[in-house]
């Protein structure tokens, strides 16, 4: 695109940016819903010892995507699900 932009080009670029923003907002809400959905997990992370333990339910695909350390352990995450 050449600069300076014409009025019509500015209008369409602004409209496109608003659409992208709405898409990302919706996507963020969808991921939040997935993270809080206890029925669809495939990994359980147990922390603590003896009776003093806590379980965290997680999604392996999100763990791998968000953690460089865990992305190297993809096979182990799949097995534990």
Order of alpha helices (4+ residues) and beta strands (2+ residues): alpha-beta-beta-alpha-alpha-alpha
